[in-house]
Each structure stands twice: as C-alpha cells, then as structure tokens.
Amino acid sequence: MSDRIPPELEYADTDADPRLARRRRRIRAVAWVAVIALIVGGGGSTILLMLFG
C-alpha cells in the first residue's frame, strides 16, 4: 500500500492553499511594479516636457 496522498486530497478545505497565496503575492508584486513604472514614466515625461517643451 502506498503512503502517497493524491493531489486532490493533499490540502483540507479549511487549509489555505499555498499555490493561491503564491499567486496572490506574485500578482501584487506585478501590480506594484506596474504602478511604479507608470509613476516614473509619467514623471520623466513631465520633466522632459518642462525642459524641452
């Protein structure tokens, strides 16, 4: 008899799914990078517009 647990029974319904937590962390990180890039890009274009505009 095998001691392996089938993947569908690996986590109880009350346990937090670690894959879901990693996915949420990754989405949050990507969102913050996008926000920072928009702020930096927008600020940089504003400065260039003021200098050369």
N, C-alpha and C positions, 0 to 999 in steps of 0.2 A: 504494500500500500504506500502511496506517495504522500509525503508531508507537504507538498506544494499546495498553495492556496490559489484557486482560479482568479484571474484578474478581476472578474466582475464581483467577486466576494472579498477582495482584498481590503476594502475600506467599508466600515459600517456606515449606515445612513447618517448617524449622528457625528461621525468624524469629519473634520474639514479635509477636503480633497487637496493634497499638496500641489497637484498639477494646476488646479484652479487658482490657487494662491500665487504660484509662479507666473501664471498667465496674467493675472491682475497686476502683479509687480512690474512685469515687462510692459504691459500697456501703459501703466502710469509713468514709467521711465521714458517711453517713446513720446508720450504726450508732453512731458516736461521739456524734452529736447526740442520738440517742435515749437513750443511756446517761446523758449529762449532763443531759438533761431529766428523766429518771427520778430521778436523784440530787437535783437541785434541787427538783423537785416533792415528792419524799418528805421531804427536809429541811425544806422550807417547811411542809408539813402537820404535821410533828412539832413544829416551833416553835409553830405556831398551836394545836396541841393542848395544849402545855405552858402557853401563855399563857391560853387560854380554857377549858381542859379541866377 
